[in-house]
Amino acid sequence: MSIATEQVKGGSFLLTPIGTMPQFTPEDFGEDAKEFARAAREFMQGEVIPLDEEIDKLNLPLTVSLMKKAGALGLLAMEIPEAYEGMDVDKRTAMLVLEEMSKQGSFAVTYSANTGIGTLPIVYFGTEAQKQAYLPKLASGEWLAAYALTEAGSGSDAMSAKSTAVLDGDHWVLNGTKMWITNAGFADIFVIFAKVDGEQFSAFLVEKTDPGVSTGAEEKKLGIKGSSTRTVILENCRIPKDRLLGEIGKGHKIAFGILNIGRFKLGVGSQGGMKRILEHAIRYTSERHQFGKAINSFGLIQQKLADMAARIFVCEALNFRTVGYIDEALSRTSWTSPTAGAEKMAAIDEYAIECSISKVWGSEALFFVADEAVQAFGGYGFSAEYPPEKALRDCRINRIFEGTNEINRLLIAGTLLKRAMKGELPLMQFGQQVAKEISDPPKPESFTGPLARLKHGVELSKRQCMLAAGLAVQVLGQKLIDNQEVMARMSDMLTEIYAMESAVIRAERMLEGGHRWAQLARDITELYVNESWHRVHGNARMLCADVVEGEALRHALAGVKAFAEFHPTSSARLRGRIASELIQRGSYPIDVA
Ligand SMILES: Cc1cc2nc3c(=O)[nH]c(=O)nc-3n(C[C@H](O)[C@H](O)[C@H](O)COP(=O)(O)OP(=O)(O)OC[C@H]3O[C@@H](n4cnc5c(N)ncnc54)[C@H](O)[C@@H]3O)c2cc1C
């Protein structure tokens, strides 16, 4: 089974036996998608990466000219419908391209903000006239876009924005200051969120040349120094009445729906960053000698290389799984429907849990990889002359924007619980099943295939998570959502389960299909499950301790233990094998494109 053939419910991975859900894997990509990705790779390697230093001097004319070149190659048109001179490729193809476009930190942010949060609000919520007016220009790169939600006093709590819009005859008059706006230094069009009459949160399209629009100075930032970030100031900014985007008072649907898309994109973008950093680390650790040997011969350096590679493999597995579900859901919608935009947004929103998982897991994996690269380079890793220093600074933002990782953690568990309460996910039934299974937990021999043992581990993890989460629901009831640490532990368990399961299925398909790198995929997956299983186990136990104590805690821990009959293999041995493959090849060899 390569591509999702049935509509999967978002969040259902926890409740569905491993191997019984459809799953798109990177190995399922067809030649067309790979060709797009290769074109993006060629563009990045030929045009962007050689100008890395110049871009990071905040040379905005250079960035704009590179964006225009990307536009001429069709790289800005991937997600724009064909009726507006776009390519309207499926999301997975657009994501394979995005991964390549993410190999230079600042440019990645410019590209993503333009093609994602800047352009997609018009694609999904624009009127016919708005789409005709703006999308062809955005598809070609003639115009560039920005998305302005945040204000000085409202970031995570975006709905408390103070910017206002008042109707004055045939015009809206906008006032307010938007903060931290990516691409503000050169954007031709801004998606601006403001409250009509100070109350109804709504979205508007503001052009750079509209009267009353200006931008502040460039922010001085920790990283992505080549990406333009400014305030956008609206002083009695007058725009025609028909520049309202969507409906009055429904701006939150645009703001949060678009951020949700930004989340899986950010997960995919992380892959591009990780691959570039690992390449540097493999090269440097083979060239650097200490104690008479290349440092890549030391176990603790090999550990770093192997852990980096594992994160890349798992990140791809979980992100493309999510994108596969989204594409499948989108294929059930059509641009010919009068409510196409709303239907498409609903299709993507179904996977809000998985999108937040992509964002949190991807951004933290990328930060881990960059941090380990700094360490592997030693003192040179701390020097601005070597790549890891910049990589670490550049990727730090990923844990902050598109909803901070704290907010996304609250969303992962919160959305799952909300859907269970509404009866959309049979969480309670699964809880009852798990309670019964305490006396007869799943056995290894119930699982088949080359990775049967790992599948058993994943299923045990699901039960530990369910037991602990069920206990929290039972004890805390409605108060659970206010207990953020408990919610975060639940989210971390869900995230690890999704990551492990996605990797196991991907690796198993590679093994069954005789893929060239199947053995490496097996080692990576086994390593990841070894480590991740124990994180879930630890979180399940700690979560129980957060909600009960004494005899009740002893009882709860005994329940978790009933599902703990999973024995790790030697991570050191696996890491040694993975690292030697990386060192021998000189790169991460499982290339999708
Ligand atoms: C380089 C850069 C580019 C950006 N680009 C854009 C852009 O193009 N468009 C745009 O609109 N915005 C943009 N942003 C803004 C970004 O989205 C916000 O910074 C982000 O949403 C966080 O908001 P904040 O900075 O106000 O932090 P706050 O919301 O004040 O959060 C501060 C801390 O408190 C935590 N926190 C907040 N609320 C809760 C809660 N309920 N529970 C638990 N913890 C909580 C947060 O997780 C965080 O750790 C950008 C920011 C940066 C730095």
The ligand as an SDF file (V2000), in Angstrom:
LIG
                    3D

 53 58  0  0  0  0  0  0  0  0999 V2000
   11.9380   36.1540   13.3810 C   0  0  0  0  0  0  0  0  0  0  0  0
   10.4700   36.1850   13.6190 C   0  0  0  0  0  0  0  0  0  0  0  0
    9.6060   36.1650   12.5300 C   0  0  0  0  0  0  0  0  0  0  0  0
    8.2240   36.2350   12.7330 C   0  0  0  0  0  0  0  0  0  0  0  0
    7.3820   36.2920   11.6410 N   0  0  0  0  0  0  0  0  0  0  0  0
    6.0590   36.5480   11.8420 C   0  0  0  0  0  0  0  0  0  0  0  0
    5.2020   36.8270   10.7290 C   0  0  0  0  0  0  0  0  0  0  0  0
    5.6130   36.7870    9.5610 O   0  0  0  0  0  0  0  0  0  0  0  0
    3.9160   37.1410   10.9910 N   0  0  0  0  0  0  0  0  0  0  0  0
    3.4070   37.1920   12.2590 C   0  0  0  0  0  0  0  0  0  0  0  0
    2.2250   37.4810   12.4140 O   0  0  0  0  0  0  0  0  0  0  0  0
    4.2050   36.9140   13.3340 N   0  0  0  0  0  0  0  0  0  0  0  0
    5.5070   36.6120   13.1560 C   0  0  0  0  0  0  0  0  0  0  0  0
    6.3310   36.3650   14.2250 N   0  0  0  0  0  0  0  0  0  0  0  0
    5.7660   36.3950   15.5720 C   0  0  0  0  0  0  0  0  0  0  0  0
    5.6790   35.0210   16.2020 C   0  0  0  0  0  0  0  0  0  0  0  0
    4.6770   34.2840   15.5850 O   0  0  0  0  0  0  0  0  0  0  0  0
    5.4510   35.2300   17.7070 C   0  0  0  0  0  0  0  0  0  0  0  0
    6.6850   35.7140   18.2340 O   0  0  0  0  0  0  0  0  0  0  0  0
    5.0210   33.9740   18.4210 C   0  0  0  0  0  0  0  0  0  0  0  0
    3.7120   33.6360   18.0410 O   0  0  0  0  0  0  0  0  0  0  0  0
    5.0810   34.1120   19.9470 C   0  0  0  0  0  0  0  0  0  0  0  0
    4.4460   35.2660   20.3650 O   0  0  0  0  0  0  0  0  0  0  0  0
    5.1950   36.2610   21.3750 P   0  0  0  0  0  0  0  0  0  0  0  0
    6.5150   36.5590   20.7900 O   0  0  0  0  0  0  0  0  0  0  0  0
    4.2910   37.3950   21.6620 O   0  0  0  0  0  0  0  0  0  0  0  0
    5.4100   35.4260   22.6920 O   0  0  0  0  0  0  0  0  0  0  0  0
    4.3790   35.2260   23.8840 P   0  0  0  0  0  0  0  0  0  0  0  0
    3.0500   34.8320   23.3340 O   0  0  0  0  0  0  0  0  0  0  0  0
    4.4490   36.3870   24.7960 O   0  0  0  0  0  0  0  0  0  0  0  0
    5.0290   33.9880   24.6070 O   0  0  0  0  0  0  0  0  0  0  0  0
    6.1390   34.0710   25.4950 C   0  0  0  0  0  0  0  0  0  0  0  0
    6.3200   32.7010   26.1450 C   0  0  0  0  0  0  0  0  0  0  0  0
    5.1410   32.3630   26.8850 O   0  0  0  0  0  0  0  0  0  0  0  0
    4.6280   31.1260   26.4350 C   0  0  0  0  0  0  0  0  0  0  0  0
    3.1760   31.1570   26.4670 N   0  0  0  0  0  0  0  0  0  0  0  0
    2.3500   32.1020   25.9550 C   0  0  0  0  0  0  0  0  0  0  0  0
    1.0760   31.7640   26.1600 N   0  0  0  0  0  0  0  0  0  0  0  0
    1.0890   30.5870   26.8200 C   0  0  0  0  0  0  0  0  0  0  0  0
    0.0890   29.7210   27.3230 C   0  0  0  0  0  0  0  0  0  0  0  0
   -1.2180   29.9440   27.1460 N   0  0  0  0  0  0  0  0  0  0  0  0
    0.4670   28.6200   27.9740 N   0  0  0  0  0  0  0  0  0  0  0  0
    1.7700   28.3160   28.1340 C   0  0  0  0  0  0  0  0  0  0  0  0
    2.7660   29.0890   27.6900 N   0  0  0  0  0  0  0  0  0  0  0  0
    2.4220   30.2080   27.0330 C   0  0  0  0  0  0  0  0  0  0  0  0
    5.1560   30.9710   25.0000 C   0  0  0  0  0  0  0  0  0  0  0  0
    5.1820   29.6200   24.6010 O   0  0  0  0  0  0  0  0  0  0  0  0
    6.5320   31.5860   25.1140 C   0  0  0  0  0  0  0  0  0  0  0  0
    7.4430   30.6540   25.6130 O   0  0  0  0  0  0  0  0  0  0  0  0
    7.7040   36.2520   14.0520 C   0  0  0  0  0  0  0  0  0  0  0  0
    8.5840   36.2440   15.1420 C   0  0  0  0  0  0  0  0  0  0  0  0
    9.9360   36.2210   14.9350 C   0  0  0  0  0  0  0  0  0  0  0  0
   10.8490   36.2610   16.1320 C   0  0  0  0  0  0  0  0  0  0  0  0
  1  2  1  0
  2  3  1  0
  2 52  2  0
  3  4  2  0
  4  5  1  0
  4 50  1  0
  5  6  2  0
  6  7  1  0
  6 13  1  0
  7  8  2  0
  7  9  1  0
  9 10  1  0
 10 11  2  0
 10 12  1  0
 12 13  2  0
 13 14  1  0
 14 15  1  0
 14 50  1  0
 15 16  1  0
 16 17  1  0
 16 18  1  0
 18 19  1  0
 18 20  1  0
 20 21  1  0
 20 22  1  0
 22 23  1  0
 23 24  1  0
 24 25  2  0
 24 26  1  0
 24 27  1  0
 27 28  1  0
 28 29  2  0
 28 30  1  0
 28 31  1  0
 31 32  1  0
 32 33  1  0
 33 34  1  0
 33 48  1  0
 34 35  1  0
 35 36  1  0
 35 46  1  0
 36 37  1  0
 36 45  1  0
 37 38  2  0
 38 39  1  0
 39 40  1  0
 39 45  2  0
 40 41  1  0
 40 42  2  0
 42 43  1  0
 43 44  2  0
 44 45  1  0
 46 47  1  0
 46 48  1  0
 48 49  1  0
 50 51  2  0
 51 52  1  0
 52 53  1  0
M  END
$$$$
